[in-house]
Amino acid sequence: MQVGKGKVVSFHYRLKDANDNLLEESHGGEPTAYLHGNQNILPAMEAELEGKQAGDSLQISLTPDQAYGEYNPEAVQRVPLKRILGKENKNVKLQVGQILSVDTDKGPRQVRVVKVGKFNVDLDTNHPLAGVNLNFNVEIVEVRDATEEEVSHGHAHGPGGHHH
Ligand code: ZN
């Protein structure tokens, strides 16, 4: 069975940057499962997987443009500490490099602390993989027809997919 619209694809992957640093991998855990044709994964990656089948392994190289965008220096924002910490957590000490989840006008977002001052904190709202060339090594584990429920939800269920 080939990867195409309406198929649920399970795959293992290893993700490295251009300097061969391992960023993520699924080996040792559940394979990732997604519903093909629904932009559950990066569109450029979906395009590479089209027509492949279980047992195939492939190298997929994506530029930042095809992945999480270029790094935007203007996406670093200075925010009052008290807005981040709230009254209850007044004495929490933020660390440079720490990842926080904050509410923005675009919904909750992961941000990275780049500088901590007495009253303000500088937060980098770029995606952690912005500006990074991504090299995926993908092994397709299974290709199957999506269930009606999966099609109506627009995502894969079961191991490696969504759990409700
Ligand atoms: Zn669902």
Backbone and ligand atoms as CSV (ligand in chain L), in Angstrom:
chain,resi,resn,atom,element,x,y,z
A,1,MET,N,N,0.849,-1.207,0.000
A,1,MET,CA,C,0.000,0.000,0.000
A,1,MET,C,C,0.880,1.251,0.000
A,2,GLN,N,N,0.532,2.192,-0.851
A,2,GLN,CA,C,1.353,3.391,-0.983
A,2,GLN,C,C,0.822,4.555,-0.154
A,3,VAL,N,N,1.754,5.394,0.265
A,3,VAL,CA,C,1.376,6.602,0.990
A,3,VAL,C,C,0.612,7.538,0.050
A,4,GLY,N,N,-0.557,7.977,0.490
A,4,GLY,CA,C,-1.357,8.908,-0.300
A,4,GLY,C,C,-2.456,9.473,0.582
A,5,LYS,N,N,-3.304,10.281,0.006
A,5,LYS,CA,C,-4.368,10.922,0.775
A,5,LYS,C,C,-5.265,9.883,1.436
A,6,GLY,N,N,-5.582,10.086,2.708
A,6,GLY,CA,C,-6.471,9.179,3.422
A,6,GLY,C,C,-5.774,7.967,4.008
A,7,LYS,N,N,-4.453,7.899,3.921
A,7,LYS,CA,C,-3.701,6.809,4.547
A,7,LYS,C,C,-3.106,7.301,5.862
A,8,VAL,N,N,-3.041,6.372,6.828
A,8,VAL,CA,C,-2.321,6.669,8.055
A,8,VAL,C,C,-0.934,6.046,7.930
A,9,VAL,N,N,0.066,6.861,8.105
A,9,VAL,CA,C,1.454,6.441,7.928
A,9,VAL,C,C,2.153,6.466,9.282
A,10,SER,N,N,2.798,5.334,9.642
A,10,SER,CA,C,3.624,5.307,10.851
A,10,SER,C,C,5.077,5.259,10.408
A,11,PHE,N,N,5.891,6.079,11.022
A,11,PHE,CA,C,7.302,6.055,10.655
A,11,PHE,C,C,8.199,6.363,11.849
A,12,HIS,N,N,9.416,5.824,11.762
A,12,HIS,CA,C,10.456,6.213,12.716
A,12,HIS,C,C,11.330,7.244,12.044
A,13,TYR,N,N,11.873,8.140,12.834
A,13,TYR,CA,C,12.748,9.145,12.237
A,13,TYR,C,C,13.888,9.520,13.167
A,14,ARG,N,N,14.913,10.038,12.523
A,14,ARG,CA,C,16.048,10.603,13.229
A,14,ARG,C,C,16.251,11.975,12.593
A,15,LEU,N,N,16.291,13.005,13.408
A,15,LEU,CA,C,16.416,14.371,12.892
A,15,LEU,C,C,17.748,14.971,13.314
A,16,LYS,N,N,18.530,15.397,12.313
A,16,LYS,CA,C,19.812,16.047,12.606
A,16,LYS,C,C,19.855,17.420,11.960
A,17,ASP,N,N,20.676,18.310,12.513
A,17,ASP,CA,C,20.880,19.600,11.861
A,17,ASP,C,C,22.027,19.466,10.855
A,18,ALA,N,N,22.406,20.589,10.220
A,18,ALA,CA,C,23.417,20.553,9.157
A,18,ALA,C,C,24.792,20.140,9.699
A,19,ASN,N,N,24.998,20.263,11.022
A,19,ASN,CA,C,26.285,19.877,11.613
A,19,ASN,C,C,26.254,18.474,12.203
A,20,ASP,N,N,25.251,17.710,11.807
A,20,ASP,CA,C,25.150,16.316,12.228
A,20,ASP,C,C,24.814,16.138,13.710
A,21,ASN,N,N,24.327,17.198,14.346
A,21,ASN,CA,C,23.866,17.054,15.730
A,21,ASN,C,C,22.481,16.426,15.739
A,22,LEU,N,N,22.306,15.410,16.568
A,22,LEU,CA,C,21.005,14.753,16.688
A,22,LEU,C,C,20.053,15.666,17.465
A,23,LEU,N,N,18.920,16.027,16.865
A,23,LEU,CA,C,17.955,16.915,17.516
A,23,LEU,C,C,16.801,16.140,18.139
A,24,GLU,N,N,16.335,15.135,17.415
A,24,GLU,CA,C,15.204,14.337,17.888
A,24,GLU,C,C,15.291,12.982,17.256
A,25,GLU,N,N,14.732,11.979,17.948
A,25,GLU,CA,C,14.525,10.710,17.248
A,25,GLU,C,C,13.411,9.934,17.894
A,26,SER,N,N,12.778,9.096,17.097
A,26,SER,CA,C,11.641,8.331,17.597
A,26,SER,C,C,12.040,6.895,17.916
A,27,HIS,N,N,13.230,6.473,17.480
A,27,HIS,CA,C,13.665,5.102,17.737
A,27,HIS,C,C,13.729,4.870,19.243
A,28,GLY,N,N,13.281,3.709,19.667
A,28,GLY,CA,C,13.258,3.441,21.101
A,28,GLY,C,C,11.905,3.773,21.702
A,29,GLY,N,N,11.039,4.425,20.940
A,29,GLY,CA,C,9.680,4.708,21.391
A,29,GLY,C,C,8.693,4.296,20.315
A,30,GLU,N,N,7.477,4.793,20.415
A,30,GLU,CA,C,6.475,4.535,19.382
A,30,GLU,C,C,6.869,5.264,18.098
A,31,PRO,N,N,6.607,4.647,16.929
A,31,PRO,CA,C,6.755,5.448,15.713
A,31,PRO,C,C,5.718,6.561,15.707
A,32,THR,N,N,5.989,7.614,14.958
A,32,THR,CA,C,5.038,8.707,14.792
A,32,THR,C,C,3.987,8.304,13.766
A,33,ALA,N,N,2.718,8.575,14.032
A,33,ALA,CA,C,1.658,8.246,13.070
A,33,ALA,C,C,0.945,9.532,12.676
A,34,TYR,N,N,0.683,9.679,11.384
A,34,TYR,CA,C,-0.036,10.881,10.928
A,34,TYR,C,C,-0.987,10.510,9.802
A,35,LEU,N,N,-1.967,11.364,9.590
A,35,LEU,CA,C,-2.927,11.179,8.497
A,35,LEU,C,C,-2.428,11.959,7.294
A,36,HIS,N,N,-2.116,11.241,6.207
A,36,HIS,CA,C,-1.538,11.889,5.031
A,36,HIS,C,C,-2.564,12.770,4.321
A,37,GLY,N,N,-2.108,13.934,3.855
A,37,GLY,CA,C,-2.972,14.843,3.098
A,37,GLY,C,C,-3.673,15.866,3.966
A,38,ASN,N,N,-3.372,15.886,5.263
A,38,ASN,CA,C,-4.041,16.823,6.168
A,38,ASN,C,C,-3.099,17.818,6.827
A,39,GLN,N,N,-1.879,17.908,6.301
A,39,GLN,CA,C,-0.881,18.812,6.864
A,39,GLN,C,C,-0.680,18.592,8.366
A,40,ASN,N,N,-0.712,17.315,8.775
A,40,ASN,CA,C,-0.383,16.980,10.167
A,40,ASN,C,C,1.113,17.131,10.384
A,41,ILE,N,N,1.883,16.991,9.313
A,41,ILE,CA,C,3.334,17.158,9.398
A,41,ILE,C,C,3.737,18.244,8.400
A,42,LEU,N,N,5.011,18.612,8.367
A,42,LEU,CA,C,5.467,19.653,7.443
A,42,LEU,C,C,5.094,19.277,6.004
A,43,PRO,N,N,4.469,20.204,5.259
A,43,PRO,CA,C,4.031,19.907,3.884
A,43,PRO,C,C,5.166,19.390,2.994
A,44,ALA,N,N,6.378,19.928,3.149
A,44,ALA,CA,C,7.499,19.480,2.306
A,44,ALA,C,C,7.846,18.025,2.604
A,45,MET,N,N,7.645,17.619,3.852
A,45,MET,CA,C,7.927,16.247,4.241
A,45,MET,C,C,6.841,15.316,3.708
A,46,GLU,N,N,5.614,15.776,3.811
A,46,GLU,CA,C,4.481,15.029,3.277
A,46,GLU,C,C,4.693,14.750,1.775
A,47,ALA,N,N,5.170,15.767,1.048
A,47,ALA,CA,C,5.398,15.623,-0.394
A,47,ALA,C,C,6.446,14.536,-0.674
A,48,GLU,N,N,7.480,14.453,0.155
A,48,GLU,CA,C,8.535,13.447,-0.042
A,48,GLU,C,C,8.022,12.041,0.252
A,49,LEU,N,N,7.079,11.940,1.160
A,49,LEU,CA,C,6.580,10.620,1.566
A,49,LEU,C,C,5.537,10.056,0.601
A,50,GLU,N,N,4.913,10.932,-0.163
A,50,GLU,CA,C,3.886,10.540,-1.136
A,50,GLU,C,C,4.389,9.388,-2.019
A,51,GLY,N,N,3.591,8.320,-2.112
A,51,GLY,CA,C,3.929,7.217,-3.018
A,51,GLY,C,C,4.893,6.188,-2.456
A,52,LYS,N,N,5.452,6.438,-1.278
A,52,LYS,CA,C,6.374,5.475,-0.664
A,52,LYS,C,C,5.573,4.382,0.037
A,53,GLN,N,N,6.247,3.310,0.467
A,53,GLN,CA,C,5.525,2.243,1.169
A,53,GLN,C,C,6.274,1.723,2.383
A,54,ALA,N,N,5.591,0.872,3.167
A,54,ALA,CA,C,6.192,0.317,4.385
A,54,ALA,C,C,7.519,-0.347,4.032
A,55,GLY,N,N,8.536,-0.133,4.860
A,55,GLY,CA,C,9.849,-0.713,4.613
A,55,GLY,C,C,10.793,0.247,3.906
A,56,ASP,N,N,10.245,1.256,3.238
A,56,ASP,CA,C,11.105,2.245,2.564
A,56,ASP,C,C,11.809,3.107,3.600
A,57,SER,N,N,13.059,3.445,3.309
A,57,SER,CA,C,13.688,4.471,4.145
A,57,SER,C,C,14.204,5.565,3.233
A,58,LEU,N,N,14.115,6.787,3.721
A,58,LEU,CA,C,14.505,7.908,2.872
A,58,LEU,C,C,15.150,9.028,3.675
A,59,GLN,N,N,15.959,9.785,2.951
A,59,GLN,CA,C,16.609,10.968,3.509
A,59,GLN,C,C,15.816,12.170,3.029
A,60,ILE,N,N,15.415,13.022,3.965
A,60,ILE,CA,C,14.687,14.222,3.576
A,60,ILE,C,C,15.419,15.432,4.154
A,61,SER,N,N,15.885,16.301,3.273
A,61,SER,CA,C,16.570,17.511,3.728
A,61,SER,C,C,15.678,18.713,3.479
A,62,LEU,N,N,15.438,19.483,4.514
A,62,LEU,CA,C,14.561,20.648,4.403
A,62,LEU,C,C,15.313,21.915,4.780
A,63,THR,N,N,15.126,22.951,3.971
A,63,THR,CA,C,15.681,24.260,4.320
A,63,THR,C,C,14.747,24.891,5.357
A,64,PRO,N,N,15.199,25.925,6.083
A,64,PRO,CA,C,14.315,26.584,7.048
A,64,PRO,C,C,12.988,27.023,6.415
A,65,ASP,N,N,13.088,27.472,5.150
A,65,ASP,CA,C,11.892,27.849,4.395
A,65,ASP,C,C,10.845,26.751,4.302
A,66,GLN,N,N,11.324,25.513,4.159
A,66,GLN,CA,C,10.422,24.367,4.024
A,66,GLN,C,C,10.024,23.824,5.387
A,67,ALA,N,N,10.664,24.339,6.435
A,67,ALA,CA,C,10.412,23.792,7.771
A,67,ALA,C,C,9.831,24.873,8.687
A,68,TYR,N,N,10.619,25.409,9.609
A,68,TYR,CA,C,10.066,26.307,10.618
A,68,TYR,C,C,10.418,27.776,10.400
A,69,GLY,N,N,10.868,28.117,9.173
A,69,GLY,CA,C,11.112,29.519,8.848
A,69,GLY,C,C,12.501,29.989,9.236
A,70,GLU,N,N,12.863,31.155,8.729
A,70,GLU,CA,C,14.142,31.758,9.066
A,70,GLU,C,C,14.076,32.301,10.493
A,71,TYR,N,N,15.232,32.411,11.118
A,71,TYR,CA,C,15.298,32.998,12.446
A,71,TYR,C,C,15.030,34.503,12.338
A,72,ASN,N,N,14.109,35.008,13.120
A,72,ASN,CA,C,13.759,36.429,13.074
A,72,ASN,C,C,14.254,37.127,14.347
A,73,PRO,N,N,15.308,37.960,14.196
A,73,PRO,CA,C,15.867,38.626,15.389
A,73,PRO,C,C,14.848,39.532,16.062
A,74,GLU,N,N,13.855,39.995,15.291
A,74,GLU,CA,C,12.846,40.889,15.878
A,74,GLU,C,C,11.797,40.141,16.699
A,75,ALA,N,N,11.892,38.819,16.688
A,75,ALA,CA,C,10.942,38.038,17.474
A,75,ALA,C,C,11.397,37.871,18.921
A,76,VAL,N,N,12.446,38.596,19.286
A,76,VAL,CA,C,12.842,38.618,20.701
A,76,VAL,C,C,12.146,39.810,21.351
A,77,GLN,N,N,11.385,39.525,22.406
A,77,GLN,CA,C,10.581,40.575,23.029
A,77,GLN,C,C,10.932,40.767,24.492
A,78,ARG,N,N,10.903,42.046,24.911
A,78,ARG,CA,C,11.134,42.360,26.327
A,78,ARG,C,C,9.787,42.461,27.027
A,79,VAL,N,N,9.653,41.697,28.093
A,79,VAL,CA,C,8.362,41.595,28.779
A,79,VAL,C,C,8.589,41.811,30.269
A,80,PRO,N,N,7.670,42.538,30.944
A,80,PRO,CA,C,7.823,42.718,32.394
A,80,PRO,C,C,7.795,41.362,33.109
A,81,LEU,N,N,8.731,41.179,34.022
A,81,LEU,CA,C,8.821,39.920,34.780
A,81,LEU,C,C,7.498,39.567,35.452
A,82,LYS,N,N,6.832,40.582,36.014
A,82,LYS,CA,C,5.624,40.278,36.786
A,82,LYS,C,C,4.509,39.737,35.899
A,83,ARG,N,N,4.576,40.073,34.584
A,83,ARG,CA,C,3.574,39.522,33.673
A,83,ARG,C,C,3.806,38.025,33.453
A,84,ILE,N,N,5.079,37.636,33.443
A,84,ILE,CA,C,5.428,36.234,33.226
A,84,ILE,C,C,5.195,35.414,34.488
A,85,LEU,N,N,5.607,35.983,35.613
A,85,LEU,CA,C,5.604,35.186,36.840
A,85,LEU,C,C,4.284,35.235,37.597
A,86,GLY,N,N,3.551,36.343,37.489
A,86,GLY,CA,C,2.321,36.451,38.263
A,86,GLY,C,C,2.643,36.663,39.730
A,87,LYS,N,N,1.610,36.894,40.514
A,87,LYS,CA,C,1.823,37.198,41.934
A,87,LYS,C,C,2.361,36.004,42.712
A,88,GLU,N,N,1.803,34.834,42.415
A,88,GLU,CA,C,2.147,33.634,43.209
A,88,GLU,C,C,3.616,33.237,43.062
A,89,ASN,N,N,4.169,33.441,41.851
A,89,ASN,CA,C,5.509,32.928,41.577
A,89,ASN,C,C,6.582,34.013,41.632
A,90,LYS,N,N,6.288,35.066,42.380
A,90,LYS,CA,C,7.162,36.232,42.430
A,90,LYS,C,C,8.627,35.876,42.670
A,91,ASN,N,N,8.850,34.828,43.456
A,91,ASN,CA,C,10.230,34.523,43.835
A,91,ASN,C,C,10.907,33.470,42.972
A,92,VAL,N,N,10.221,33.031,41.925
A,92,VAL,CA,C,10.837,32.061,41.013
A,92,VAL,C,C,11.947,32.750,40.245
A,93,LYS,N,N,13.091,32.063,40.141
A,93,LYS,CA,C,14.219,32.643,39.411
A,93,LYS,C,C,14.256,32.044,38.007
A,94,LEU,N,N,14.123,32.908,36.998
A,94,LEU,CA,C,14.195,32.427,35.616
A,94,LEU,C,C,15.652,32.238,35.218
A,95,GLN,N,N,15.891,31.225,34.392
A,95,GLN,CA,C,17.243,30.944,33.917
A,95,GLN,C,C,17.333,31.190,32.417
A,96,VAL,N,N,18.477,31.722,31.974
A,96,VAL,CA,C,18.710,31.862,30.538
A,96,VAL,C,C,18.687,30.473,29.892
A,97,GLY,N,N,17.965,30.354,28.790
A,97,GLY,CA,C,17.880,29.065,28.101
A,97,GLY,C,C,16.621,28.298,28.463
A,98,GLN,N,N,15.998,28.688,29.556
A,98,GLN,CA,C,14.778,28.025,30.012
A,98,GLN,C,C,13.640,28.219,28.987
A,99,ILE,N,N,12.846,27.172,28.802
A,99,ILE,CA,C,11.699,27.255,27.900
A,99,ILE,C,C,10.439,27.486,28.727
A,100,LEU,N,N,9.680,28.509,28.364
A,100,LEU,CA,C,8.434,28.809,29.070
A,100,LEU,C,C,7.271,28.706,28.104
A,101,SER,N,N,6.104,28.410,28.636
A,101,SER,CA,C,4.899,28.471,27.821
A,101,SER,C,C,4.159,29.740,28.219
A,102,VAL,N,N,3.951,30.646,27.271
A,102,VAL,CA,C,3.251,31.892,27.588
A,102,VAL,C,C,2.047,32.062,26.667
A,103,ASP,N,N,1.043,32.793,27.145
A,103,ASP,CA,C,-0.121,33.095,26.323
A,103,ASP,C,C,0.178,34.331,25.491
A,104,THR,N,N,0.003,34.227,24.187
A,104,THR,CA,C,0.178,35.380,23.311
A,104,THR,C,C,-1.131,35.589,22.556
A,105,ASP,N,N,-1.171,36.643,21.742
A,105,ASP,CA,C,-2.408,36.871,20.969
A,105,ASP,C,C,-2.606,35.770,19.920
A,106,LYS,N,N,-1.555,34.963,19.663
A,106,LYS,CA,C,-1.709,33.833,18.735
A,106,LYS,C,C,-1.880,32.503,19.478
A,107,GLY,N,N,-2.243,32.581,20.765
A,107,GLY,CA,C,-2.426,31.362,21.548
A,107,GLY,C,C,-1.177,31.025,22.333
A,108,PRO,N,N,-1.197,29.896,23.094
A,108,PRO,CA,C,-0.039,29.546,23.916
A,108,PRO,C,C,1.171,29.236,23.045
A,109,ARG,N,N,2.330,29.660,23.471
A,109,ARG,CA,C,3.541,29.494,22.692
A,109,ARG,C,C,4.733,29.179,23.567
A,110,GLN,N,N,5.637,28.343,23.037
A,110,GLN,CA,C,6.872,28.038,23.737
A,110,GLN,C,C,7.882,29.140,23.426
A,111,VAL,N,N,8.450,29.720,24.440
A,111,VAL,CA,C,9.455,30.753,24.223
A,111,VAL,C,C,10.704,30.420,25.042
A,112,ARG,N,N,11.832,30.978,24.624
A,112,ARG,CA,C,13.088,30.688,25.300
A,112,ARG,C,C,13.587,31.961,25.974
A,113,VAL,N,N,13.992,31.851,27.233
A,113,VAL,CA,C,14.517,32.989,27.982
A,113,VAL,C,C,15.931,33.292,27.484
A,114,VAL,N,N,16.166,34.534,26.994
A,114,VAL,CA,C,17.511,34.875,26.531
A,114,VAL,C,C,18.231,35.837,27.464
A,115,LYS,N,N,17.480,36.595,28.293
A,115,LYS,CA,C,18.121,37.524,29.207
A,115,LYS,C,C,17.165,37.800,30.364
A,116,VAL,N,N,17.691,37.819,31.565
A,116,VAL,CA,C,16.849,38.108,32.722
A,116,VAL,C,C,17.363,39.360,33.411
A,117,GLY,N,N,16.528,40.386,33.508
A,117,GLY,CA,C,16.903,41.617,34.205
A,117,GLY,C,C,16.166,41.701,35.531
A,118,LYS,N,N,16.256,42.865,36.173
A,118,LYS,CA,C,15.613,43.030,37.467
A,118,LYS,C,C,14.090,43.122,37.306
A,119,PHE,N,N,13.653,43.810,36.263
A,119,PHE,CA,C,12.220,44.016,36.079
A,119,PHE,C,C,11.648,43.369,34.818
A,120,ASN,N,N,12.578,43.115,33.859
A,120,ASN,CA,C,12.120,42.593,32.573
A,120,ASN,C,C,12.853,41.320,32.211
A,121,VAL,N,N,12.238,40.599,31.279
A,121,VAL,CA,C,12.884,39.407,30.750
A,121,VAL,C,C,12.777,39.461,29.229
A,122,ASP,N,N,13.862,39.065,28.536
A,122,ASP,CA,C,13.834,39.004,27.070
A,122,ASP,C,C,13.488,37.585,26.654
A,123,LEU,N,N,12.447,37.480,25.857
A,123,LEU,CA,C,11.960,36.161,25.435
A,123,LEU,C,C,12.083,36.010,23.929
A,124,ASP,N,N,12.639,34.889,23.504
A,124,ASP,CA,C,12.774,34.589,22.082
A,124,ASP,C,C,11.567,33.760,21.664
A,125,THR,N,N,10.720,34.364,20.810
A,125,THR,CA,C,9.490,33.666,20.414
A,125,THR,C,C,9.653,32.895,19.098
A,126,ASN,N,N,10.884,32.866,18.555
A,126,ASN,CA,C,11.120,32.039,17.370
A,126,ASN,C,C,10.886,30.576,17.710
A,127,HIS,N,N,10.436,29.802,16.728
A,127,HIS,CA,C,10.371,28.352,16.908
A,127,HIS,C,C,11.789,27.852,17.204
A,128,PRO,N,N,11.931,26.891,18.133
A,128,PRO,CA,C,13.290,26.410,18.468
A,128,PRO,C,C,14.070,25.935,17.233
A,129,LEU,N,N,13.384,25.524,16.182
A,129,LEU,CA,C,14.065,25.043,14.977
A,129,LEU,C,C,14.064,26.083,13.853
A,130,ALA,N,N,13.708,27.341,14.167
A,130,ALA,CA,C,13.765,28.397,13.148
A,130,ALA,C,C,15.203,28.577,12.697
A,131,GLY,N,N,15.406,28.739,11.395
A,131,GLY,CA,C,16.740,28.980,10.852
A,131,GLY,C,C,17.604,27.739,10.742
A,132,VAL,N,N,17.056,26.577,11.084
A,132,VAL,CA,C,17.839,25.339,11.085
A,132,VAL,C,C,17.529,24.516,9.830
A,133,ASN,N,N,18.590,24.034,9.163
A,133,ASN,CA,C,18.409,23.073,8.074
A,133,ASN,C,C,18.182,21.711,8.698
A,134,LEU,N,N,17.098,21.053,8.317
A,134,LEU,CA,C,16.735,19.788,8.957
A,134,LEU,C,C,17.034,18.609,8.036
A,135,ASN,N,N,17.733,17.631,8.562
A,135,ASN,CA,C,17.987,16.399,7.817
A,135,ASN,C,C,17.296,15.243,8.520
A,136,PHE,N,N,16.248,14.740,7.886
A,136,PHE,CA,C,15.502,13.626,8.446
A,136,PHE,C,C,15.940,12.328,7.798
A,137,ASN,N,N,16.094,11.299,8.613
A,137,ASN,CA,C,16.208,9.939,8.117
A,137,ASN,C,C,14.916,9.255,8.540
A,138,VAL,N,N,14.133,8.839,7.559
A,138,VAL,CA,C,12.796,8.320,7.836
A,138,VAL,C,C,12.683,6.855,7.429
A,139,GLU,N,N,12.133,6.033,8.299
A,139,GLU,CA,C,11.831,4.638,7.954
A,139,GLU,C,C,10.332,4.427,8.105
A,140,ILE,N,N,9.682,4.078,7.013
A,140,ILE,CA,C,8.236,3.877,7.067
A,140,ILE,C,C,7.941,2.502,7.652
A,141,VAL,N,N,7.163,2.490,8.722
A,141,VAL,CA,C,6.857,1.255,9.438
A,141,VAL,C,C,5.563,0.638,8.918
A,142,GLU,N,N,4.555,1.458,8.711
A,142,GLU,CA,C,3.246,0.934,8.311
A,142,GLU,C,C,2.477,1.977,7.507
A,143,VAL,N,N,1.747,1.508,6.499
A,143,VAL,CA,C,0.812,2.368,5.776
A,143,VAL,C,C,-0.531,1.645,5.796
A,144,ARG,N,N,-1.575,2.304,6.265
A,144,ARG,CA,C,-2.903,1.676,6.310
A,144,ARG,C,C,-3.964,2.703,5.953
A,145,ASP,N,N,-5.173,2.199,5.632
A,145,ASP,CA,C,-6.289,3.104,5.381
A,145,ASP,C,C,-6.693,3.769,6.692
A,146,ALA,N,N,-7.034,5.040,6.638
A,146,ALA,CA,C,-7.552,5.732,7.819
A,146,ALA,C,C,-8.960,5.234,8.107
A,147,THR,N,N,-9.340,5.230,9.381
A,147,THR,CA,C,-10.729,4.908,9.730
A,147,THR,C,C,-11.599,6.140,9.455
A,148,GLU,N,N,-12.921,5.921,9.411
A,148,GLU,CA,C,-13.823,7.068,9.198
A,148,GLU,C,C,-13.644,8.119,10.279
A,149,GLU,N,N,-13.431,7.630,11.506
A,149,GLU,CA,C,-13.281,8.553,12.622
A,149,GLU,C,C,-12.019,9.407,12.441
A,150,GLU,N,N,-10.940,8.764,12.002
A,150,GLU,CA,C,-9.702,9.511,11.788
A,150,GLU,C,C,-9.882,10.568,10.701
A,151,VAL,N,N,-10.567,10.189,9.613
A,151,VAL,CA,C,-10.795,11.146,8.528
A,151,VAL,C,C,-11.619,12.325,9.043
A,152,SER,N,N,-12.662,12.040,9.864
A,152,SER,CA,C,-13.507,13.139,10.329
A,152,SER,C,C,-12.770,14.020,11.346
A,153,HIS,N,N,-11.838,13.432,12.105
A,153,HIS,CA,C,-11.055,14.251,13.040
A,153,HIS,C,C,-9.891,14.960,12.343
A,154,GLY,N,N,-9.453,14.414,11.220
A,154,GLY,CA,C,-8.325,15.032,10.520
A,154,GLY,C,C,-6.969,14.680,11.079
A,155,HIS,N,N,-6.904,13.569,11.858
A,155,HIS,CA,C,-5.599,13.129,12.370
A,155,HIS,C,C,-5.632,11.632,12.680
A,156,ALA,N,N,-4.459,11.051,12.889
A,156,ALA,CA,C,-4.351,9.619,13.171
A,156,ALA,C,C,-4.619,9.331,14.634
A,157,HIS,N,N,-5.230,8.192,14.900
A,157,HIS,CA,C,-5.429,7.732,16.280
A,157,HIS,C,C,-4.494,6.565,16.582
A,158,GLY,N,N,-4.499,6.149,17.837
A,158,GLY,CA,C,-3.744,4.948,18.213
A,158,GLY,C,C,-2.294,5.274,18.511
A,159,PRO,N,N,-1.464,4.203,18.637
A,159,PRO,CA,C,-0.054,4.403,18.997
A,159,PRO,C,C,0.619,5.398,18.050
A,160,GLY,N,N,1.273,6.384,18.608
A,160,GLY,CA,C,1.989,7.366,17.805
A,160,GLY,C,C,1.094,8.476,17.265
A,161,GLY,N,N,-0.235,8.320,17.407
A,161,GLY,CA,C,-1.167,9.350,16.953
A,161,GLY,C,C,-1.842,10.013,18.145
A,162,HIS,N,N,-3.052,10.524,17.908
A,162,HIS,CA,C,-3.765,11.223,18.987
A,162,HIS,C,C,-4.446,10.233,19.925
A,163,HIS,N,N,-4.481,10.557,21.183
A,163,HIS,CA,C,-5.243,9.790,22.167
A,163,HIS,C,C,-6.279,10.733,22.755
A,164,HIS,N,N,-7.509,10.278,22.808
A,164,HIS,CA,C,-8.540,11.169,23.343
A,164,HIS,C,C,-8.967,10.737,24.735
L,1,ZN,ZN,ZN,-9.280,12.285,16.967
